[in-house]
Amino acid sequence: MTPLLISRYTATTCLGRGREPLRDALLAGRSGLKPCDFETVELDTWIGEVEGVDDVVLPPALSAFDCRNNRLALLGLEQDGFGAAVRDAVERFGPQRVGVFLGTSTAGILETELAYRRRDPVTGALSADFHYAQTHNPYSVAEFVRAFFSLGGPAVAVSSACSSSAKVFASAGRMIAAGLIDAAVVGGVDSLCLTTLYGFNSLELTSARACRPFDRERDGISIGEAAAFALLERVPDDARDIDDDAVLLLGVGESSDAYHMSSPHPEGLGARRAMEAALAAAGLAADDIDYVNLHGTATPSNDAAETKAVTALFGAATPCSSTKGATGHTLGAAGGVEAVVAALALRGGFLPAGANTRAPEPGLDYLLATRSAPVRSVLSNSFGFGGTNCSLILGSVK
């Protein structure tokens, strides 16, 4: 594929608002997870909660979109000058030529959970102030961001479980390559809710401690929430027009296991196909990758399958880690968050450690401490329920 410029990027997670607290925590190997105290949830598990989401106020004209997911989206859009960068793109290309491609899994389902508590006790009807289309609907976050920036280009929400906000890079890239748009807001937003916490607990996938990806004693995930965004556009002819923090999207690979609704292929075949496709799209060999950001959910089967897929391609020589021990598994936002992690590694010259992991499974060069190293290209994996797999390759501009 023709490389695309990621001209601006930002992520807001349980580690803090914007790139700086995320970078600082990665350098220190610090986790933002805590015992679950969200809403009325009574579960023995840990979560990655973003502070201050309930204090965010949406613009009056967009009040129908008010829900935790869209408040988190607005909080994320306000960091690292991202909103200003989007408005600059609108000035350069026009509102019809800027698209929105965002991933989410449950969107604003918390708003529906709260609305059911307020049902009419006689009729069971939901209250008139509940706006399903602008909150619970998975498309609501894409529509909200489109309306917030007054954009006229195509807007898409991808809900393919945990690969959602990685796959949007592919969707936007195809639109740009087809000449339909010149730039795109891509990324993902997913917020905590009762459905997710109790749902994953019912599947026996949550851990009673902070998750330990790829650890020999791993026993489940820690659910987090996040808002991550990137501005994707063509690489300008004049290098002087490229910001110092910008990176390149070099390749995207997608595959489908079609193996099981909630378990990966035990040999990691779908994951391997996605990584191979990303390498082919980027025109790179496995030896060209300096760091692999693993999907690494900390469940026994997922990490085992990914280990087999990664070692089949990279052997044990390529440094790798999962950053979900720091942020939690942010589900539909995970691919976007970890694309930002990849960009930070490229620009900062470091390989982030996997927080909480102490005794990793053999076969990988798993990072237990952050290393300083020149980084030219990073592969980031995102794999979801149903075998929806996506791998991104990011690289340095210079």
Secondary structure per residue as TSV (DSSP state, phi and psi in degrees):
chain	resnum	aa	ss	phi	psi
A	1	M	-	360.0	156.5
A	2	T	-	-75.0	125.4
A	3	P	-	-57.8	146.8
A	4	L	E	-118.3	152.2
A	5	L	E	-89.8	128.6
A	6	I	E	-96.8	93.6
A	7	S	E	-80.8	-24.5
A	8	R	E	-151.2	148.4
A	9	Y	E	-155.5	153.3
A	10	T	E	-157.5	153.8
A	11	A	E	-147.6	133.2
A	12	T	E	-116.9	120.2
A	13	T	B	-134.2	-172.8
A	14	C	T	-64.4	-13.2
A	15	L	T	-81.3	-15.2
A	16	G	B	141.5	-178.4
A	17	R	S	-93.9	119.2
A	18	G	S	88.7	-176.7
A	19	R	H	-72.1	-35.9
A	20	E	H	-61.0	-50.4
A	21	P	H	-66.3	-30.1
A	22	L	H	-65.2	-48.2
A	23	R	H	-61.6	-44.5
A	24	D	H	-62.0	-40.8
A	25	A	H	-68.6	-39.0
A	26	L	H	-64.2	-41.6
A	27	L	H	-64.0	-34.4
A	28	A	H	-89.9	-8.2
A	29	G	T	68.4	32.1
A	30	R	-	-96.9	144.0
A	31	S	-	-103.1	148.3
A	32	G	-	-105.7	11.8
A	33	L	-	-78.4	154.4
A	34	K	E	-150.2	160.8
A	35	P	E	-59.2	143.5
A	36	C	-	-67.3	123.0
A	37	D	-	-134.9	28.6
A	38	F	-	-82.0	128.2
A	39	E	T	50.4	-128.1
A	40	T	T	-102.6	13.8
A	41	V	-	-68.1	132.8
A	42	E	-	-122.7	81.5
A	43	L	-	-135.6	145.2
A	44	D	S	-87.2	82.7
A	45	T	-	-153.7	173.0
A	46	W	E	-114.8	151.9
A	47	I	E	-135.7	163.6
A	48	G	E	-115.9	91.9
A	49	E	-	-99.5	135.2
A	50	V	-	-83.7	125.8
A	51	E	T	-74.6	144.1
A	52	G	T	84.0	8.3
A	53	V	G	-64.1	-40.1
A	54	D	G	-68.6	-15.2
A	55	D	G	-88.0	-8.9
A	56	V	-	-72.8	135.8
A	57	V	-	-116.5	122.6
A	58	L	-	-74.1	152.6
A	59	P	-	-55.8	143.7
A	60	P	G	-52.3	-38.4
A	61	A	G	-67.6	-15.8
A	62	L	G	-115.0	21.7
A	63	S	G	-63.8	-25.8
A	64	A	G	-64.1	-20.8
A	65	F	G	-85.5	3.0
A	66	D	-	-66.3	115.5
A	67	C	S	-163.6	167.8
A	68	R	H	-59.3	-39.6
A	69	N	H	-65.2	-43.7
A	70	N	H	-76.8	-28.1
A	71	R	H	-66.0	-40.6
A	72	L	H	-64.5	-38.6
A	73	A	H	-59.6	-46.6
A	74	L	H	-63.2	-41.6
A	75	L	H	-58.5	-42.0
A	76	G	H	-68.4	-38.8
A	77	L	H	-65.1	-23.2
A	78	E	T	-86.1	0.6
A	79	Q	S	-98.3	153.0
A	80	D	T	58.0	26.8
A	81	G	T	66.4	21.4
A	82	F	H	-67.3	-44.0
A	83	G	H	-58.9	-41.6
A	84	A	H	-63.8	-36.6
A	85	A	H	-66.3	-39.5
A	86	V	H	-65.4	-43.1
A	87	R	H	-64.7	-34.4
A	88	D	H	-64.5	-40.6
A	89	A	H	-63.1	-38.2
A	90	V	H	-63.4	-39.4
A	91	E	H	-64.1	-38.7
A	92	R	H	-76.0	-39.9
A	93	F	H	-108.8	-22.4
A	94	G	-	95.9	147.4
A	95	P	G	-62.9	-26.3
A	96	Q	G	-75.4	-14.4
A	97	R	G	-105.8	10.5
A	98	V	E	-118.8	121.1
A	99	G	E	-101.8	171.0
A	100	V	E	-130.1	125.2
A	101	F	E	-136.4	103.3
A	102	L	E	-127.0	144.1
A	103	G	E	-103.6	146.7
A	104	T	-	-159.5	160.1
A	105	S	S	-108.2	-56.8
A	106	T	S	-108.8	-2.9
A	107	A	T	49.4	-128.1
A	108	G	T	-99.8	38.3
A	109	I	H	-62.1	-23.9
A	110	L	H	-58.3	-34.9
A	111	E	H	-63.3	-36.0
A	112	T	H	-69.9	-40.0
A	113	E	H	-58.7	-43.1
A	114	L	H	-69.3	-37.1
A	115	A	H	-63.9	-35.5
A	116	Y	H	-65.9	-26.2
A	117	R	H	-71.6	-21.9
A	118	R	T	-101.9	13.3
A	119	R	-	-58.2	150.3
A	120	D	-	-60.7	124.6
A	121	P	T	-65.3	-19.0
A	122	V	T	-94.9	-52.0
A	123	T	T	-92.1	-20.3
A	124	G	-	78.5	4.5
A	125	A	-	-70.4	144.9
A	126	L	-	-75.0	151.0
A	127	S	-	-68.2	155.2
A	128	A	T	-67.0	-18.9
A	129	D	T	-86.1	4.8
A	130	F	-	-90.3	122.2
A	131	H	-	-114.7	91.4
A	132	Y	T	-57.9	-49.2
A	133	A	T	-61.4	-35.2
A	134	Q	T	-92.1	-3.3
A	135	T	T	-127.4	-71.9
A	136	H	T	-65.4	-40.1
A	137	N	S	-53.2	130.1
A	138	P	T	-56.2	-27.0
A	139	Y	T	-74.5	-13.6
A	140	S	H	-57.8	-38.7
A	141	V	H	-68.5	-37.0
A	142	A	H	-68.3	-41.1
A	143	E	H	-65.3	-38.3
A	144	F	H	-62.8	-49.1
A	145	V	H	-63.9	-40.0
A	146	R	H	-60.5	-44.3
A	147	A	H	-70.4	-36.5
A	148	F	H	-60.6	-39.0
A	149	F	T	-97.0	3.1
A	150	S	T	54.7	46.0
A	151	L	-	-86.8	152.2
A	152	G	-	-119.0	0.9
A	153	G	S	-80.4	-179.7
A	154	P	-	-63.4	146.2
A	155	A	E	-131.6	131.0
A	156	V	E	-136.8	138.1
A	157	A	E	-110.9	129.5
A	158	V	E	-106.9	126.2
A	159	S	-	-126.9	77.6
A	160	S	-	-114.6	46.3
A	161	A	G	60.2	-134.2
A	162	C	G	-80.2	-1.7
A	163	S	G	-97.9	1.1
A	164	S	H	-52.6	-53.8
A	165	S	H	-87.1	6.4
A	166	A	H	-92.7	-40.8
A	167	K	H	-64.6	-24.4
A	168	V	H	-64.7	-27.9
A	169	F	H	-62.6	-39.0
A	170	A	H	-68.2	-43.4
A	171	S	H	-61.4	-47.0
A	172	A	H	-66.0	-40.4
A	173	G	H	-60.3	-39.2
A	174	R	H	-66.2	-38.5
A	175	M	H	-64.9	-41.5
A	176	I	H	-66.6	-44.2
A	177	A	H	-62.5	-32.4
A	178	A	T	-78.7	-6.3
A	179	G	T	81.7	12.2
A	180	L	S	-81.6	-27.3
A	181	I	-	-141.9	165.9
A	182	D	S	-109.2	-19.3
A	183	A	E	-154.5	160.5
A	184	A	E	-148.6	139.5
A	185	V	E	-85.9	117.6
A	186	V	E	-123.2	162.7
A	187	G	E	144.3	-151.4
A	188	G	E	-163.4	154.5
A	189	V	E	-139.0	127.1
A	190	D	E	-142.4	138.4
A	191	S	-	-125.7	157.5
A	192	L	-	-63.8	144.5
A	193	C	-	-157.9	166.3
A	194	L	H	-71.5	-35.8
A	195	T	H	-58.1	-45.9
A	196	T	H	-68.1	-47.4
A	197	L	H	-64.9	-49.1
A	198	Y	H	-72.3	-31.4
A	199	G	H	-65.0	-49.8
A	200	F	H	-67.4	-31.7
A	201	N	H	-65.3	-38.1
A	202	S	H	-66.9	-26.2
A	203	L	T	-83.1	0.8
A	204	E	T	59.4	40.2
A	205	L	-	-109.3	-6.7
A	206	T	B	-92.3	151.2
A	207	S	-	-102.7	150.6
A	208	A	S	-84.8	5.9
A	209	R	S	-139.8	172.7
A	210	A	S	-60.1	131.3
A	211	C	-	-60.5	150.4
A	212	R	-	-127.5	80.1
A	213	P	T	-56.6	134.9
A	214	F	T	63.7	8.2
A	215	D	B	-77.5	147.4
A	216	R	T	-63.9	-20.9
A	217	E	T	-105.8	17.4
A	218	R	-	-60.9	145.9
A	219	D	-	-146.9	19.7
A	220	G	-	144.6	175.6
A	221	I	B	-92.7	162.7
A	222	S	-	-118.6	119.6
A	223	I	E	-81.0	134.8
A	224	G	E	-125.0	-178.8
A	225	E	-	-135.7	155.7
A	226	A	E	-169.1	161.1
A	227	A	E	-130.7	121.3
A	228	A	E	-130.3	136.2
A	229	F	E	-138.2	148.9
A	230	A	E	-140.8	149.5
A	231	L	E	-105.9	116.3
A	232	L	E	-107.0	131.4
A	233	E	E	-155.7	171.6
A	234	R	E	-66.8	152.1
A	235	V	-	-73.1	124.0
A	236	P	-	-67.9	153.7
A	237	D	S	-66.1	-35.1
A	238	D	S	-96.7	115.2
A	239	A	G	-61.4	-21.1
A	240	R	G	-68.6	-15.4
A	241	D	G	-86.9	2.9
A	242	I	S	-100.3	127.4
A	243	D	-	-66.5	150.8
A	244	D	T	-62.6	-27.8
A	245	D	T	-87.2	-6.1
A	246	A	-	-67.8	152.1
A	247	V	E	-134.1	175.7
A	248	L	E	-112.1	143.4
A	249	L	E	-91.9	109.7
A	250	L	E	-93.4	-32.7
A	251	G	E	-161.4	151.1
A	252	V	E	-134.7	136.1
A	253	G	E	-129.3	133.1
A	254	E	E	-127.2	149.0
A	255	S	E	-155.1	169.1
A	256	S	E	-133.5	126.3
A	257	D	-	-67.1	-47.0
A	258	A	-	51.3	38.7
A	259	Y	S	-101.1	-50.4
A	260	H	-	-157.7	151.0
A	261	M	S	-62.7	-36.0
A	262	S	S	-129.6	2.1
A	263	S	S	-122.5	141.7
A	264	P	-	-76.2	164.0
A	265	H	-	-58.3	130.1
A	266	P	T	-61.0	-22.9
A	267	E	T	-94.4	1.5
A	268	G	-	68.0	31.3
A	269	L	H	-65.1	-42.9
A	270	G	H	-65.1	-40.8
A	271	A	H	-61.3	-43.0
A	272	R	H	-63.3	-41.8
A	273	R	H	-61.9	-39.4
A	274	A	H	-64.1	-43.6
A	275	M	H	-66.1	-41.0
A	276	E	H	-63.1	-40.1
A	277	A	H	-66.3	-37.9
A	278	A	H	-65.5	-43.0
A	279	L	H	-62.0	-42.5
A	280	A	H	-64.3	-41.6
A	281	A	H	-63.8	-35.3
A	282	A	H	-83.7	-11.7
A	283	G	T	68.2	34.9
A	284	L	-	-119.1	157.4
A	285	A	-	-99.8	163.9
A	286	A	G	-56.5	-35.1
A	287	D	G	-66.8	-15.8
A	288	D	G	-81.4	-11.9
A	289	I	-	-87.2	125.6
A	290	D	-	-90.8	-20.6
A	291	Y	E	-158.6	138.7
A	292	V	E	-113.8	119.5
A	293	N	E	-87.3	105.8
A	294	L	-	-73.7	151.3
A	295	H	-	-62.5	-49.9
A	296	G	-	45.2	71.2
A	297	T	-	-81.3	-16.5
A	298	A	S	82.3	13.3
A	299	T	-	-88.9	147.2
A	300	P	H	-56.4	-47.2
A	301	S	H	-74.3	-40.9
A	302	N	H	-63.8	-47.2
A	303	D	H	-67.5	-34.7
A	304	A	H	-65.4	-43.3
A	305	A	H	-65.4	-41.0
A	306	E	H	-67.7	-36.1
A	307	T	H	-57.4	-45.7
A	308	K	H	-64.0	-40.8
A	309	A	H	-66.1	-44.0
A	310	V	H	-69.5	-44.3
A	311	T	H	-67.2	-29.9
A	312	A	H	-63.4	-32.3
A	313	L	H	-95.4	-41.8
A	314	F	H	-109.3	-9.3
A	315	G	T	66.2	-147.9
A	316	A	T	-109.2	15.0
A	317	A	-	-95.1	-23.7
A	318	T	S	-89.4	123.0
A	319	P	E	-59.9	141.7
A	320	C	E	-152.8	162.0
A	321	S	E	-168.2	162.3
A	322	S	-	-107.5	131.6
A	323	T	T	-94.3	9.0
A	324	K	H	-71.6	-18.1
A	325	G	H	-66.4	-20.8
A	326	A	H	-92.7	-42.3
A	327	T	H	-103.1	-13.9
A	328	G	-	78.6	170.4
A	329	H	B	-85.9	106.7
A	330	T	-	-88.3	16.1
A	331	L	G	55.6	-115.7
A	332	G	G	-65.9	-13.5
A	333	A	G	-97.1	-5.6
A	334	A	H	-62.2	-43.4
A	335	G	H	-61.3	-39.5
A	336	G	H	-68.2	-44.5
A	337	V	H	-58.5	-44.5
A	338	E	H	-78.1	-20.1
A	339	A	H	-67.2	-38.6
A	340	V	H	-66.6	-39.9
A	341	V	H	-58.3	-43.4
A	342	A	H	-61.4	-42.5
A	343	A	H	-64.0	-41.1
A	344	L	H	-63.7	-39.0
A	345	A	H	-63.8	-41.2
A	346	L	H	-63.8	-47.5
A	347	R	H	-77.5	-28.3
A	348	G	H	-95.8	-9.2
A	349	G	T	64.1	49.4
A	350	F	E	-145.8	157.3
A	351	L	E	-113.2	111.1
A	352	P	-	-72.6	138.7
A	353	A	-	-75.4	159.2
A	354	G	-	-90.2	105.2
A	355	A	T	-62.1	144.6
A	356	N	T	80.6	-23.5
A	357	T	-	-73.3	133.3
A	358	R	-	-117.5	-42.4
A	359	A	S	-129.8	85.7
A	360	P	B	-69.9	153.4
A	361	E	-	-59.1	144.9
A	362	P	T	-69.8	159.9
A	363	G	T	108.7	-13.4
A	364	L	S	-123.7	152.3
A	365	D	E	-86.7	74.0
A	366	Y	E	-83.7	128.9
A	367	L	-	-81.0	111.6
A	368	L	S	-93.3	-14.0
A	369	A	S	-140.3	142.6
A	370	T	-	-65.6	135.6
A	371	R	E	-112.7	142.8
A	372	S	E	-86.5	130.4
A	373	A	-	-166.8	148.3
A	374	P	-	-66.3	134.4
A	375	V	-	-125.5	119.3
A	376	R	S	-104.0	-32.1
A	377	S	E	-150.3	142.9
A	378	V	E	-131.4	136.1
A	379	L	E	-106.9	131.3
A	380	S	E	-122.4	127.6
A	381	N	E	-102.0	141.5
A	382	S	E	-141.5	118.3
A	383	F	E	-126.3	136.9
A	384	G	E	-124.3	169.7
A	385	F	G	-51.5	148.3
A	386	G	G	79.1	3.4
A	387	G	G	77.1	31.5
A	388	T	E	-88.9	108.7
A	389	N	E	-114.5	141.6
A	390	C	E	-148.1	134.1
A	391	S	E	-123.4	134.6
A	392	L	E	-112.5	144.7
A	393	I	E	-121.1	120.7
A	394	L	E	-110.3	148.6
A	395	G	E	-141.2	165.1
A	396	S	E	-72.1	149.5
A	397	V	-	-72.0	-39.0
A	398	K	-	-118.2	360.0
